[in-house]
């Protein structure tokens, strides 16, 4: 009782793979968050394309 067996070699390999998958997922999250942050802070055209007339796009030539 109170005795813990040493981890098997298979557990060490799984732990390494799990850390690799976690690193890839965290990297993807960081990329998506970074792109979203840049898109929001750049203040560019934030209007979505919803198939309606947008007054901001009407020029003198189209009237």
N, C-alpha and C positions, 0 to 999 in steps of 0.2 A: 504494500500500500504506500502511496506517495512516491512510487518509483515510476519515472517516465522513461520510456524507451527512446533511443536516439532516432532521429528522423531517417527514413530510408532515403536512398539516393534518388529515387523517383520523386519524392517530395521536393527535393532541392531543385530538380529540373522543372517541375511544375511551377514552383515559386518563381524561378527565373523567367519562364514564359509568361506567367501572370503579370510580373512586373513590366515585361516588354509590352504586353497588350495595354496595360494601364498607361504606360508612357505614350503609346501611340494615340490612345483615346484623349488623354490630356492635351497632347499636341494638336489634335483636330479641334478640340474645344477652344484652345487658345487662338487658333487661326480664325475660326468662325467669329469669336468674340472680337478679335482685332479688326476683321473686315467690317463687322457691324459698327464698331466704334468709329472707324474711319469714315464710313458712309454717313453716319449721323452727324459727326462733327464737321464734315466738309461742307454741309449746308447746301449741297447741290440740289438738283431737282428732286424733291421728295414726293412729287405727285405720282400716283400710281396710274397705270393704263387701265381704264375701266370703260372704254368705248363710249365716252361722253365728250361733249364739246368742252374744251378748257379755254376760257377767255385769255389766259396767258399765252396761248399759242396762236391766237388770231392776229394776223398782221393786216396792214392796209391793203395789200394785194389780194387777199382772200375775201374781202368784203364786197 
